[in-house]
Amino acid sequence: MKKVRVIGAGLIGTSIALGLAGKGIAVKMVDSDRARAGLAQDLVGEAFEGSAELVIFALPSSYLSTVIADEFALNPQATFMDIGSTKTKPQGEIDALPGLAARFCGTHPMAGREIGGPEGARADLFDGRVWIYTPTAQSQDEVIATVLELIALLNATPIKMDAAGHDAAVALISHLPQISASLLAKQLLRGDESWMALAGQGLKDATRIAASEPSLWQEIISANRGEIRPLLLNLEKDLHQLITSLDESTAIESVIADGRLGRKRIPGKHGGRPRDYHFLPIVIEDKAGQLAALFQECAIAGVNIEDLSIEHSPGQFTGLVTLALSRDDAEKLSKHLLSRGWKVHASS
């Protein structure tokens, strides 16, 4: 793969282009918004001339039908792929254009940010993330091989699915969380603004994706509404049961317990089995180099940090770093840091 044409200079398209450019692959960015295309092209480097080996449709699915015929005519021997959040409807549009289905493989990288556009693009956006691909019986072997090559180049993990199965799955694990986060964040508009100063990490985590682009999600939810509607009805049923059971402590506990069980079904890092992490709180001084020194101690101890959080208030001379590790690593690091004079507290 040497030349790739990306149609759509948004977050995903530009991130793909940045990742490929970093591997020495020439990329040409195309977008109806010239300013956006220009910014993306400047980020990824000089555009190539001539035909592309791979054409990526990185634009909203509703615009796919407006560009596929022209792009197929321009590069009839290329491999074509998309990155849309729904697969059934786009595949139907591809099938309607004679000859294109054999050169096409649908895909969907399970990655994103709440910051849209080329401004939010990152070359490492797909590192360690799942990238679904949805070939059909018509997709040629060489086309599938090219798609898998791209996924590997961007350090993602390929998962093969059919279009209908994909749409059902992402409704639950992607689209419903977006709706839930947006509805939760909407409730904050009804509260006293001064209360927002009390917000902790839990609220920030639960509403992070509520900062997503409304027009993008309007399209995604509308396109997959058939799969999303029954999920919302189930959510409505559970919410109604909770409302009517607020005077029953066992019912409340049951809801929280079921949520905890559901949370445990989410795979761990790199798609591995879920893990129960242990959290190690460490008080550090508010001065340059402290975090770097802490990470160096972790390297010396030979432990793997799974996640971390930092709490610090303006004017405070100390900060709290909480590391998430396996039980064994938490115990090992705790002993190591205590022996080196760090202020470590009991792991949990």
ABEGO torsion letter per residue (X at the ends): XABBBBBEABAAAAAAAAAAAAAGBBBBBBBABAAAAAAAAAAAEBBBBEBBABBBBBBBAAAAAAAAAAAAAABAABBBBBABABAAAAAAAAAABBGAAAABBBBBBBBEBABBEAAABBAAAABGBBBBBBBBAABBAAAAAAAAAAAAAAGBBBBBBBAAAAAAAAAAAAAAAAAAAAAAAAAAAABBAAAAAABBAAAAAAAAAAABBAAAAAAAAAAAAAAAAAAAAAAAAAAAAAAAAAABAAAAAAAAAAAAAAAAABBBBGGBBBBBBBBBBBBBBBBBGAAAAAAAAAAAAGBBBABBBBBBBBGBABBBBBBBBBAAAAAAAAAAAAAAGBBBBBBX
